[in-house]
Amino acid sequence: MKTQTIMRHLINVASRSAIFVALMLGLVHASPVGVVAAEGGGFRAGEIVIKLNPLAGATVDDINATYQTTTLKSLAPADGIYLLQTPPGKDAQILAETIELDLRLSFVELNFLGQAPEADPRGISRWGGMDAAPYSSQYAADLLGLAQAQVISRGAGVVVAVIDTGAQLDHPALAASFTAARHDFIDGDDVPDDVFSGLDGDGDGVADEAAGHGTHVAGIVHLVAPEAQIMPLRVLDTDGNGDVFTVAEAIMYAIHNGANVINLSLGTPSKSDMLKEVIRTATRNGVVVVAAAGNLNSKEPQYPAANECALSVTAVGPGSIKSDFANFSGGVDFAAPGESIYSTFPKDGYAWWSGTSMAAPFVAGQAALIHSAAPGLNVREIALLMGGVAHSLDKLNPQFDGQLGQGQADIGASLERLFTNPLPASNRGLMGLSCVQ
């Protein structure tokens, strides 16, 4: 059996080598063999992402010499991941399909586009003014048991990276919580301000529909874990749009600058090997990654939420009924309140907003509280603890049986569980051991 496996591998390698040589000689036409297609999400024109095969010994300069590409950025030079610009007049998708056959590479993909799920003219925020009172007294706090949890932990000593549209850095409710480590990956500076541009950058008839998104998300983290620090990292513009390479850059920045939890209230329908790899890197470095499941009321996977090593969060309303916009699938891990959430907003104010982007930071905040109270737990143990106390939503949502994850998060019970019961050995569908080993 072992000999047969080795022979199949050698035949596969030989076949790929022959096809690659034929392609380079122009003897056959390129076809998409294993290249991750855009799947409706779109991609940056003229850009591809590669990872060098560490066993091949090639450099990025070797790849550029072969394909007349140019290095734009390196994500993790030690891991051989690069963003390349295609030569003039060369279609990125066609080039990616050709390069995929090159045995010097572990993967090649397009630089897929992504966005905040609420980056839609129908899903914009509603201004709440300067009144802070509803912020701490909203239904979500009671539904999740925040008061009960915060008797045990308030998140001290934990850093939560919010990878989003930035944040209002001087917001009265948040300013003291922001870390010195911060970055704007769009403007290329260390001032990730969440501001209104007044421009309709995506041509959908609404300017700045996602402005304030990061400030709102950061406020939800702060509501749950008021003593945690928040690392603001800007990867989305004011219309809520960005790309996966920029998101991956921010994840790597968060890992290397002390984040314990990462919140990703953004997504793309395009499956990215690069995002999968950097999220696995995060979890193996002890960082909990939480992502919004998406607002399409669909089973279609959204990434990074659909990655095995990320915790995918969908949304429910006050009655624990799945929100009409919220995605559902066997890949969802948790549900949390996501309807009419009141949180911080630019111009020193507050706003209501609905979406799975609002649900995810409740779970990110929960992970922060647990990490603060029990810093010895690894990422998978934190996930199992959270899953062990979540409330099944199957009876309340029979049409979504088995598609709302472990159920509704119970932040209070998860903190109490630390001191009363051992961790569960496993839970249906939660991350595997490969995410932490």
C-alpha positions as CSV (number, residue, x, y, z in Angstrom):
1,M,0.0,0.0,0.0
2,K,2.8,2.4,0.9
3,T,4.6,1.6,-2.4
4,Q,1.4,2.3,-4.4
5,T,1.0,5.6,-2.6
6,I,4.6,6.7,-3.4
7,M,4.1,5.6,-7.0
8,R,0.9,7.7,-7.4
9,H,2.7,10.7,-5.9
10,L,5.6,10.3,-8.4
11,I,3.2,10.0,-11.3
12,N,1.3,13.1,-10.2
13,V,4.6,15.1,-9.9
14,A,5.8,13.9,-13.3
15,S,2.5,14.7,-14.9
16,R,2.4,18.2,-13.5
17,S,6.0,18.7,-14.6
18,A,5.2,17.6,-18.1
19,I,2.1,19.9,-18.3
20,F,4.1,22.8,-17.0
21,V,6.9,22.3,-19.6
22,A,4.3,22.0,-22.3
23,L,2.6,25.2,-21.2
24,M,5.9,27.1,-21.2
25,L,6.6,25.8,-24.8
26,G,3.1,26.8,-25.9
27,L,2.1,23.2,-26.7
28,V,-1.1,23.1,-24.7
29,H,-3.6,25.7,-23.5
30,A,-3.7,26.6,-19.8
31,S,-6.7,25.4,-17.8
32,P,-7.7,26.1,-14.2
33,V,-6.2,23.1,-12.4
34,G,-6.6,23.8,-8.7
35,V,-6.5,27.6,-9.0
36,V,-8.9,29.2,-6.6
37,A,-11.4,31.1,-8.8
38,A,-13.0,34.4,-7.8
39,E,-16.4,32.7,-7.1
40,G,-18.2,36.0,-7.6
41,G,-16.2,38.0,-5.1
42,G,-14.0,39.7,-7.6
43,F,-10.2,40.4,-7.4
44,R,-7.7,43.1,-7.8
45,A,-6.8,43.5,-11.5
46,G,-3.1,42.9,-12.2
47,E,-2.3,41.2,-8.9
48,I,-1.7,37.6,-7.8
49,V,-0.5,36.0,-4.6
50,I,2.1,33.2,-4.5
51,K,3.7,31.0,-1.9
52,L,7.1,29.6,-2.6
53,N,7.5,25.8,-2.2
54,P,10.1,25.5,0.5
55,L,11.4,22.2,-0.9
56,A,12.0,23.7,-4.4
57,G,14.6,26.3,-3.3
58,A,13.4,29.0,-5.7
59,T,13.3,32.7,-4.8
60,V,10.7,35.3,-5.7
61,D,13.2,36.7,-8.1
62,D,13.3,33.4,-9.9
63,I,9.5,33.5,-10.3
64,N,9.6,37.1,-11.5
65,A,12.2,36.3,-14.0
66,T,10.1,33.4,-15.4
67,Y,6.8,35.3,-15.7
68,Q,7.9,39.0,-15.9
69,T,6.0,39.7,-12.7
70,T,7.1,42.3,-10.1
71,T,7.1,42.0,-6.4
72,L,4.7,44.4,-4.8
73,K,4.8,43.2,-1.2
74,S,6.0,40.3,0.9
75,L,3.6,39.0,3.5
76,A,5.8,36.7,5.5
77,P,9.2,36.4,3.8
78,A,10.1,33.5,6.1
79,D,7.1,31.7,4.7
80,G,7.6,32.8,1.2
81,I,4.2,34.5,0.6
82,Y,4.3,37.4,-1.9
83,L,1.9,39.8,-3.7
84,L,3.0,40.1,-7.4
85,Q,2.0,42.5,-10.1
86,T,1.3,40.9,-13.5
87,P,3.2,42.2,-16.6
88,P,1.4,44.9,-18.6
89,G,-1.5,43.5,-20.6
90,K,-1.5,40.1,-18.9
91,D,-4.8,39.0,-17.2
92,A,-4.2,38.0,-13.6
93,Q,-6.6,35.0,-13.7
94,I,-5.0,33.6,-16.9
95,L,-1.5,34.0,-15.4
96,A,-2.5,32.5,-12.1
97,E,-3.9,29.4,-14.0
98,T,-0.6,29.0,-15.7
99,I,1.7,29.6,-12.7
100,E,-0.3,27.1,-10.6
101,L,1.4,24.3,-12.5
102,D,4.8,25.5,-11.4
103,L,6.3,23.0,-8.9
104,R,8.3,25.8,-7.3
105,L,5.1,27.1,-5.8
106,S,2.9,25.8,-3.0
107,F,-0.1,27.8,-4.1
108,V,-1.1,30.7,-6.3
109,E,-4.3,32.7,-6.1
110,L,-5.9,36.0,-7.0
111,N,-5.9,38.9,-4.6
112,F,-9.6,38.5,-3.8
113,L,-11.8,41.4,-2.9
114,G,-13.8,41.4,0.4
115,Q,-15.9,43.7,2.4
116,A,-17.8,44.4,5.6
117,P,-21.1,42.4,5.5
118,E,-22.9,45.7,6.2
119,A,-21.2,47.5,3.3
120,D,-24.5,47.8,1.6
121,P,-26.9,50.8,1.1
122,R,-29.6,48.8,2.7
123,G,-27.6,48.0,5.9
124,I,-26.2,51.3,7.0
125,S,-26.1,52.5,10.6
126,R,-28.7,54.7,12.3
127,W,-27.3,57.6,14.3
128,G,-28.2,57.5,18.1
129,G,-26.7,60.8,19.1
130,M,-24.5,61.4,22.2
131,D,-26.6,59.4,24.7
132,A,-24.4,56.7,26.3
133,A,-27.2,55.2,28.5
134,P,-28.5,52.5,26.0
135,Y,-24.9,51.3,25.4
136,S,-24.6,49.4,28.7
137,S,-28.3,48.6,29.2
138,Q,-29.2,47.0,25.9
139,Y,-30.8,43.6,25.5
140,A,-27.6,42.0,24.3
141,A,-26.0,42.5,27.7
142,D,-28.8,40.6,29.5
143,L,-29.1,37.9,26.8
144,L,-25.3,37.1,27.1
145,G,-25.0,37.4,30.9
146,L,-22.4,40.2,30.8
147,A,-22.9,41.4,34.3
148,Q,-22.5,37.9,35.6
149,A,-19.3,37.4,33.5
150,Q,-17.7,40.8,34.5
151,V,-17.8,39.8,38.2
152,I,-15.2,37.2,37.3
153,S,-13.3,38.9,34.4
154,R,-13.2,42.3,32.7
155,G,-10.5,41.4,30.2
156,A,-7.5,42.9,31.9
157,G,-4.2,42.1,30.2
158,V,-5.7,41.0,26.9
159,V,-5.3,42.6,23.5
160,V,-8.1,42.3,20.9
161,A,-7.2,43.3,17.4
162,V,-10.2,44.8,15.5
163,I,-9.4,44.5,11.8
164,D,-11.9,46.7,10.1
165,T,-12.4,50.3,8.9
166,G,-10.2,51.7,11.7
167,A,-11.6,53.5,14.7
168,Q,-12.3,57.0,16.1
169,L,-9.1,57.0,18.1
170,D,-10.2,59.8,20.4
171,H,-13.7,58.6,21.1
172,P,-14.4,59.4,24.8
173,A,-15.6,55.8,25.5
174,L,-12.7,54.1,23.7
175,A,-9.6,56.3,23.7
176,A,-8.0,54.9,26.8
177,S,-8.4,51.3,25.5
178,F,-6.5,51.6,22.3
179,T,-3.0,50.1,22.1
180,A,0.0,52.0,20.9
181,A,0.5,49.3,18.3
182,R,-1.9,50.3,15.5
183,H,-1.8,50.6,11.7
184,D,-3.6,51.9,8.7
185,F,-2.9,49.4,5.9
186,I,-4.8,51.5,3.3
187,D,-3.0,54.8,3.9
188,G,0.2,53.2,5.0
189,D,0.6,55.0,8.3
190,D,0.0,54.5,12.0
191,V,-3.2,56.5,12.3
192,P,-6.1,54.1,11.5
193,D,-8.8,56.8,11.8
194,D,-12.4,55.8,11.1
195,V,-13.4,58.9,9.1
196,F,-16.0,59.9,6.6
197,S,-14.6,60.7,3.1
198,G,-17.7,62.1,1.5
199,L,-17.0,60.0,-1.6
200,D,-18.9,57.1,-3.2
201,G,-15.9,55.0,-3.9
202,D,-17.7,51.9,-5.1
203,G,-20.3,53.8,-7.2
204,D,-23.4,52.3,-5.5
205,G,-25.1,55.6,-5.0
206,V,-24.2,55.9,-1.3
207,A,-21.1,57.5,0.1
208,D,-19.3,56.1,3.2
209,E,-21.8,53.4,3.9
210,A,-19.3,51.5,6.1
211,A,-17.7,54.6,7.8
212,G,-17.9,54.1,11.5
213,H,-18.1,50.3,11.2
214,G,-14.8,49.7,13.0
215,T,-15.6,52.1,15.7
216,H,-18.9,50.3,16.3
217,V,-17.3,46.9,16.4
218,A,-14.6,48.1,18.8
219,G,-17.3,49.5,21.0
220,I,-18.9,46.1,21.3
221,V,-15.6,44.5,22.3
222,H,-15.2,47.2,24.9
223,L,-18.8,46.6,26.2
224,V,-18.0,42.9,26.8
225,A,-14.4,43.3,28.0
226,P,-14.0,46.9,29.3
227,E,-10.5,46.4,30.6
228,A,-9.1,44.7,27.5
229,Q,-7.0,46.7,25.1
230,I,-8.1,47.2,21.5
231,M,-5.6,47.2,18.6
232,P,-7.2,49.1,15.7
233,L,-6.1,48.0,12.3
234,R,-7.6,49.5,9.1
235,V,-8.0,47.3,6.1
236,L,-11.3,48.5,4.7
237,D,-12.2,51.8,3.1
238,T,-15.1,54.0,4.0
239,D,-17.4,52.0,1.7
240,G,-16.3,48.8,3.5
241,N,-14.2,47.4,0.7
242,G,-10.7,45.8,0.8
243,D,-8.7,42.7,-0.3
244,V,-7.5,39.5,1.2
245,F,-3.8,40.3,1.1
246,T,-4.3,43.5,3.1
247,V,-6.4,41.5,5.6
248,A,-3.6,38.9,5.8
249,E,-1.1,41.7,6.5
250,A,-3.2,42.9,9.4
251,I,-3.5,39.4,10.8
252,M,0.3,38.9,10.7
253,Y,0.7,42.4,12.3
254,A,-1.7,41.4,15.1
255,I,0.2,38.2,15.8
256,H,3.6,39.9,16.0
257,N,2.3,42.8,18.1
258,G,0.8,40.9,21.0
259,A,-2.9,40.3,20.1
260,N,-4.6,37.5,22.0
261,V,-7.9,37.7,20.0
262,I,-8.6,38.9,16.5
263,N,-12.0,40.1,15.3
264,L,-12.8,40.0,11.6
265,S,-16.2,41.5,10.8
266,L,-15.6,41.2,7.1
267,G,-15.7,38.5,4.4
268,T,-15.4,37.3,0.9
269,P,-17.1,34.4,-1.0
270,S,-13.7,33.5,-2.4
271,K,-11.7,30.7,-0.6
272,S,-8.2,31.9,0.0
273,D,-5.3,29.5,0.8
274,M,-3.4,32.5,2.1
275,L,-6.1,33.5,4.6
276,K,-6.3,29.8,5.7
277,E,-2.6,29.8,6.3
278,V,-2.3,33.0,8.3
279,I,-5.3,32.1,10.5
280,R,-3.8,28.8,11.2
281,T,-0.6,30.6,12.1
282,A,-2.6,32.8,14.4
283,T,-4.2,29.9,16.3
284,R,-0.9,28.1,16.6
285,N,0.5,31.2,18.2
286,G,-2.4,31.2,20.8
287,V,-4.6,33.8,19.1
288,V,-8.3,33.3,18.9
289,V,-9.7,34.4,15.5
290,V,-13.4,35.3,15.4
291,A,-15.2,36.2,12.1
292,A,-18.7,37.3,11.0
293,A,-20.6,34.6,9.2
294,G,-22.2,37.0,6.6
295,N,-25.5,38.8,5.9
296,L,-26.8,36.9,2.9
297,N,-29.3,34.7,4.7
298,S,-27.5,31.9,2.9
299,K,-25.6,28.6,3.3
300,E,-22.9,29.9,1.0
301,P,-19.6,30.0,2.9
302,Q,-18.0,33.3,3.6
303,Y,-14.3,33.5,4.3
304,P,-12.5,33.8,6.7
305,A,-15.5,32.7,8.8
306,A,-15.7,29.3,7.0
307,N,-12.0,28.5,7.8
308,E,-11.7,25.6,10.2
309,C,-9.5,27.6,12.6
310,A,-11.7,30.7,12.8
311,L,-14.8,30.9,15.0
312,S,-17.8,31.7,12.8
313,V,-20.5,33.8,14.3
314,T,-24.1,34.3,13.0
315,A,-26.7,36.7,14.4
316,V,-29.9,36.4,16.4
317,G,-32.4,39.0,17.8
318,P,-33.8,39.6,21.2
319,G,-35.9,36.4,21.1
320,S,-32.9,34.2,20.1
321,I,-34.5,33.8,16.6
322,K,-32.0,33.8,13.7
323,S,-31.9,37.2,12.1
324,D,-33.5,37.3,8.7
325,F,-30.2,38.5,7.1
326,A,-27.9,36.1,8.9
327,N,-26.0,33.3,7.2
328,F,-26.5,29.7,8.4
329,S,-24.6,26.4,7.8
330,G,-22.9,23.5,9.4
331,G,-19.8,25.7,9.4
332,V,-21.2,28.2,11.8
333,D,-19.8,27.9,15.4
334,F,-21.9,30.4,17.5
335,A,-24.7,32.8,17.4
336,A,-24.8,36.1,19.3
337,P,-27.0,39.2,19.2
338,G,-26.7,41.1,16.0
339,E,-29.9,43.2,15.6
340,S,-30.1,46.8,16.5
341,I,-26.9,46.8,18.5
342,Y,-26.1,50.2,20.1
343,S,-22.4,51.0,20.1
344,T,-19.8,53.7,19.7
345,F,-19.7,55.7,16.5
346,P,-17.5,58.5,15.1
347,K,-18.0,62.1,16.1
348,D,-18.0,61.1,19.8
349,G,-21.4,59.5,19.4
350,Y,-23.3,56.2,19.3
351,A,-25.4,54.4,16.6
352,W,-27.6,51.4,16.1
353,W,-26.4,48.8,13.6
354,S,-27.5,45.3,12.6
355,G,-25.4,42.5,11.1
356,T,-23.2,39.5,11.8
357,S,-20.4,42.1,12.1
358,M,-22.1,43.1,15.4
359,A,-22.5,39.6,16.6
360,A,-18.9,38.6,16.1
361,P,-17.3,41.1,18.5
362,F,-19.5,39.8,21.3
363,V,-17.8,36.4,20.9
364,A,-14.4,38.0,20.5
365,G,-15.0,39.8,23.8
366,Q,-16.0,36.6,25.4
367,A,-12.8,35.0,24.3
368,A,-10.9,38.0,25.8
369,L,-12.7,37.6,29.2
370,I,-11.8,33.8,29.3
371,H,-8.2,34.4,28.3
372,S,-7.8,37.1,31.0
373,A,-9.3,34.8,33.6
374,A,-7.5,31.6,32.5
375,P,-4.4,32.6,30.4
376,G,-3.2,29.0,30.4
377,L,-6.0,27.8,28.1
378,N,-5.1,27.3,24.4
379,V,-7.3,28.5,21.5
380,R,-9.1,25.2,21.1
381,E,-9.8,24.9,24.9
382,I,-11.3,28.3,24.9
383,A,-13.5,27.4,21.9
384,L,-14.6,24.1,23.6
385,L,-15.4,26.0,26.9
386,M,-17.6,28.4,24.9
387,G,-19.2,25.6,23.1
388,G,-19.9,23.6,26.2
389,V,-22.2,26.3,27.7
390,A,-23.8,27.7,24.5
391,H,-27.6,27.3,24.3
392,S,-28.9,25.2,21.4
393,L,-31.1,27.2,19.1
394,D,-32.5,24.2,17.2
395,K,-35.9,24.2,18.9
396,L,-36.4,27.9,18.5
397,N,-35.2,27.7,14.9
398,P,-36.3,24.3,13.6
399,Q,-35.8,25.2,10.0
400,F,-32.1,25.8,10.8
401,D,-31.6,22.7,12.8
402,G,-27.8,22.0,13.1
403,Q,-26.9,25.2,11.1
404,L,-26.5,27.7,14.0
405,G,-23.4,26.1,15.5
406,Q,-23.1,25.2,19.1
407,G,-25.9,27.7,19.7
408,Q,-26.2,31.1,21.4
409,A,-23.2,32.2,23.3
410,D,-23.5,32.5,27.1
411,I,-20.7,34.7,28.3
412,G,-21.6,34.6,31.9
413,A,-21.9,30.8,32.0
414,S,-18.5,30.4,30.2
415,L,-16.7,32.3,32.9
416,E,-18.5,30.4,35.7
417,R,-17.7,27.1,34.0
418,L,-14.0,27.8,34.5
419,F,-14.3,27.2,38.2
420,T,-17.0,24.6,38.4
421,N,-16.6,22.0,35.7
422,P,-13.9,20.5,33.6
423,L,-13.6,21.4,30.0
424,P,-15.6,19.3,27.5
425,A,-13.5,16.9,25.5
426,S,-15.1,17.9,22.2
427,N,-18.0,19.6,20.6
428,R,-19.7,19.1,17.3
429,G,-18.1,21.0,14.5
430,L,-15.6,23.1,16.5
431,M,-12.0,23.5,15.4
432,G,-9.7,20.5,15.2
433,L,-6.5,19.8,16.9
434,S,-4.5,20.8,13.8
435,C,-5.4,24.4,14.5
436,V,-3.3,24.4,17.7
437,Q,-0.6,21.9,16.9
